[in-house]
Amino acid sequence: MLAKATVTIDLTKITENARRVVDALGGREVIGVTKVTCGSPQVARAMLAGGVSGLADSRLENLAGLREAGITAPLWLLRAPVPALAEDTVRCADVSLESEIETLVALDVAAGRLGKKHSIVAMVDLGDLREGMMPEVLPAFVERAEALPNIDLLGIGVSLTCYGAIVPTAENLGELVALTQTAEALVGRRLYVSGGMSSSLDALVAGTLPDRIDNLRIGESILLGVSTVTREPILGLHTDAIVAEAPVVEVMRKPSKPRGISAQDAFGGRPLFKDRGERLRAICAIGRQDAPPEGLRPLDVGVEVLGASSDHLVLDVDAMPVVPGIGDTLRFVPDYSATLRLFTSPYVEKVYSRA
């Protein structure tokens, strides 16, 4: 029995997932992304044990924590810093993803002050409309970067399927390769082609990932074992490396439809309920402050997630073979959104294990 909500991380399965991704990519560099786990050093080490070449996170605090934990692998900052954080960026990150010349200049000044060189990947927007410059301004950006003495242009990159849900294809990844080749002609050397994130594994499976893509930044597929395009299992990866558990605090038979005058719920929504008669319901000690209920897939047979308030997860357990008791634990596999919130919540205990 558990006294509070817990997320259990099977580090062996994460290492095995990382190894399968690295092997499937056949020599391409894989940067393991730890941001959904808030830069967990344990997860980082599990990814490194699986063969990733470096680690990436969007928060400087998480990168600093990885260094403080004794991790020496190359660290990438995924979210460009504001110029005021240029010095912190140079101290914490070996590589950052950049698209603004003003930030580039600030990084150059900071790197010079610290007596270091800072590497960047120039990000282009190929339709997803998250970060990245428009393709036509890339040559000017490359020339400016090359003129800065403390900046090392490492490669050209793209983000896809994260904001605009645009799928990596032979066309947009081919455009990335062509843009990189144009940049290579300007600088006179080979550059990385950083071809996106976990969603690019679908292009690999489909046989449409261009040969010149030599770097991917992979987080969700290693941690959750799924395609970020379809949310279906991919590459034979473990899909249960991360499991959430929460104790039952109430089990009662109740009507399935509320009675009284309906208004907004605590989050401004207007829920609709189907009258299914009286049903056995359970409440677990976890809520929207810890994870969105729609992102929790029950592992226990006969459990149906009905919804949640900020602190209570409401479940239909009428079909469970054995009625759960107070203090019994129910288990769930979280999706990406739920995993993000579970790791961020200070009320959820994190337990690391090796099978």
C-alpha positions, 0 to 999 in steps of 0.5 A: 500500500502507498500513502501518497501518489507515486510515479515509479521509473524503471531505469532498466526499461529506459536504458533498453529503450534508449539502446533500441532507438540508438541501434535503430538509427544506425550510427546517427547521433541521439541526444536524450531529452530529459525535460519531461522528467525535470532533468532527472539525473537518474533518467539521464544516466539510464539514457547514457547507459543506453548509448545516447551521445548527449543530453538535452533539456529546455531549462537551465536549472535542469542542466545545472542539476545534471552537472551538479550530479556529476554528469559530464556528457555534452548538454544541449539547451533546447529553449533559446535563452533571453540575452540576460541569461547568456552567461548562465547558458555558456556555463551550463550548456555546451550547445544551444538551439538559436534563431535570434541574432541578438541572442547570438551576440549576447552568447558571444560576449558571454563566452568571450568573458568566460574564455570559452567557445559556445556551440549553437544549432541554427533553428529553421521553421519548416511549418510547425511554427514553434521556434526557428527562423524562416528559411530565407534568412538562414544565410544571413544568420549563418554569416553573422554566426561565423563572424563571431569569434566565440560562437561555433556553428555546429549545425542546422536544426528543426522542430516538428510535431510539437506545436503545430503537429506537423509530421516529419516527411521526406519533403520537409526533412529534405528541405532541411538537408538542402538548407544545411547544404547551402549553409555548408557552402557558406562556411566551407565545412560539414554541419550537423543536420539535427532532424527533429525529435521523437516524431522523426522516428516515424520517418525512419520506420517509413523509410523516408528519413534522409541519410543526411539527418545525422542527429535527433533529439529524442525524449518521449519515445525513449521514456514512454515507448510510443510514436509522437505522431500516432501515440502507438508503440514504436520500435518494440519499445517498452511502454510502461517504463513510467507508471503512476500509482495512487491510493484509494481514499473512498469506495462507494456505490453512487448514482452515475449522474449528478443531481441538482442545478448544473453550473461550471466545474472548478476549472470552468468546464461544463461536464456532461454525464450519462445516466448509467444507474448506480455504479461503484465509484472510487476516489484516488488521492491524486488530481489535476494539480498532479496529472490530467485525468485524460492522460492516465490509462488504467492498468487495473482491469475494470477501472474507468477514469471519469474525471478529476478535481484538483485533488481527487481522481474519480473512477468507475470501478464497477467492473473490477473483479475485486472491489478495492479497499481504502488504501489500496493502490491503483496503477496508471500509465501516463501519457506525455502531458500526465508525465510532465505534470507528475514529475513537476508536482511536488506532491507526487513521490518519485521512485527509481527502480531497476527490474 
